[in-house]
């Protein structure tokens, strides 16, 4: 099972430009006034990560008895090309299709929604490209390979845009970074009404009408949140994909444990940072416990 069962959180980034809101802009964040405000009082734009809110919810497709399958984060600011290209990996050609012709991301006030599918059914794989450890592995995340994930994204993007359609935010929105239907492969002129409507009005069309648009949008512009898990899955001996046992010991390899996100059998209903720290802390506690037990056994045999 090593390298199998790869799972990751796929996300979308939607920037909505707003008027009359004190959102973060590049100019504001880099101003001497902002630096002084933070240094002297610990306040202002530099006192925030800008990732100021997150919503979890269940779509109609969420599995029974499972936690939330949808997460929507909120950045109080309009991401610019540096954020999307340098830090997230959006190609410059894709960024050009996302840009609003009437707005300049990074220079105007805005909010950025980050919808995310928490429990995808698609599974990827990590494989060796060579026996040379210096050669990077072959990573195929196989995003959206399960059709059920595309159906889930229709629900997620519908719900996320309903958040923006509510007051008081709706009246503040002046534009959005979103792809034109004609820029999405296979849609052509499927949405002739797009140019005659505001983006928010277009997004409120019936879900069945927008399903093809939402699916094509995430296929073109979905991106990783860098939350890969599962390739050294924890599980019982009866599970053919299980690599480690409940004590994180690799089956069949003495003296080796794995203590990172790869041991998670499934993605959590949240970001992976905190659970990964917990795994490391638990591994340290188990190793310490076993060492104390070994030393005690050795002393008693003397």
Secondary structure, DSSP 8 states (H G I E B T S, - for coil): -TT-SBB--EE--EEEEESS---B-HHHHTSHHHHHHHHHHS-SGGGS-SEEEEEEE--TT--TT----EEEEEESB---HIIIIIIS---HHHHHHHS-TT--TTTS-EEEEEEEESS----BEEE-S-S-TTS--EEE--TT-SHHHHHHHHHHHHHHHHHHTSTTHHHHEEEE----GGGSTTTTTTTTTGGGS-HHHHHTS-HHHHHHHHHHHHHHH-EE-S--B-TT-B--TT-TT--B-TT-BBTT-TT-B--SGGG-SS--SS-SHHHHHHHHHHHHHHHHHHHHHHHHHHHHT-
